[in-house]
Amino acid sequence: MPKSIKALSISEVKALASVVGDHSVGGVSGLRLRVFNRNGQPTPYWVLVRQGKNKLFYHIGAFPDIGLKEAREIASYVLLHGIPQTEEDKQALSDRDLTIGDVYKDFFNWKLERGDWKKGEVQRYREQCRFEAHLLPPLKDVKVSECTYDDVARAFAPIWVQRPATCAKLHQLIYQLFSWATVVRKIRDGSLANPATLEGIKPLLPSDKARKVQRAYPFLVPDQIPDFFVQLVSLGKRDTVARMLICAILTCSRSANIREMRWDQLDLKNGVWRIPESEMKVSANGQHVIPLTTQVIDVIAAQYGRKVNDLVFPSNLTKQVYSEASMRTVIWKMHKKEVEQGREGWIDREQSERLGEPVIAVQHAISRASFETWAHGEGKNPRIIALCLHHSVDSKYNSAYDRDKSIEAKRELLQEWADFCFSKVQA
């Protein structure tokens, strides 16, 4: 039975680096630190030697340029795959040194070229900035081929408790990065587990019970809506963002869809707004067909007189799409005015009471949660409510035809919602 060689530590190897001779360092069969005398100075380098039938000799490189851990990895690679002969073999061996900092931009380029992001370069920039802000600093110098659960968990640790939503987005990215590194770039051994799997990193992070509870977007209860619209419609007479907010709420739209609304999506003659499935948050639910109420048509018709490009609501300054913060800013200003006049302002009452401070409502929740609360309170058809919100329905039958037949039912419900919103607005 071959003699077992003790695996030496790095400090023990450093001590041997000045002793002329061959030294077995253990950890990998045949790995030796060979030290010879060059001009009176001990010169250590790594070799892999195997005797017998499968005799082998491979010069790995000088110590300490190549450390103990790396020497063991290279020796293991050579024993498993053989001595590199072709440029591809040598490249595979050198690729083992690539760090996450070396390759992450290649990964983002790959996703962009594949068309993984609906918003292309804009979305790539946002996702890359998030990655660079949180995960890159702790992972920059970690080798892709060596990254472990501990490395990934350590990167998530600073934000795991307080920013669960950010963690969810980043986890998807880092998991995909290692899948790409293994399958596409082939710089990580396919026999290794993905070091970003939740099963691997969650035991190394605080319990889910310790994580900050994600509260729902703050909304307005139905009895706040008519008064809110009195102020909003008044503001809309001179403010483009206020007009955009009116249409967002009356069509139950998400921010991106209303900000990016284009004239070629509208059929004002038939009162319909068609959003391609590729521009919807859940593209699997198909295109979104929104019947336009009389109030929305009036606002959009007024916008046509101000038309400058293909956007229905272009920024007054840049003529481009308004920022995500635009409608939130309008609501904050409206809230401030209400508070200055001694009223509660446009707050989510339940969240404000629970937290002991004002929580101002946001467009997304007013457009969707306020509508849904009102509609269910009025006893409306749950299926039609879901269709107005572009939620998944009828998946069992995949009944696109049946959804199209529901356009008039949606029109009726949205018109009732619009009439309710405008119920205190003076003609």
Secondary structure, 3 states (H helix, E strand, C coil): CCCCCCCCCHHHHHHHCCCCEEEECCCCCCEEEEEEEECCEEEEEEEEEECCCCCEEEEEEECCCCCHHHHHHHHHHHHHHCCCCCHHHHHHHHHCCCEHHHHHHHHHHHHHHHCCCCCHHHHHHHHHHHHHHHCHHHHCCCECCCCCHHHHHHHHHHHHCCCHHHHHHHHHHHHHHHHHHHHCCCCCCCCCCCCCCHHHHHHHCCCHHHCCCCCCCCCCCHHHHHHHHHHHHHHHCCCHHHHHHHHHHHCCCCHHHHHCCEHHHEECCCCEEEECHHHCCCHHHCCEEEECCHHHHHHHHHHHCCCCCCECCECCCCCCECCCHHHHHHHHHHHHHHHHCCCCCCECHHHHHHHCCCCECCHHHHHHHHHHHHHHHCCCCHHHHHHHCCCCCCCCCCCHHHHHHCHHHHHHHHHHHHHHHCCCCCC
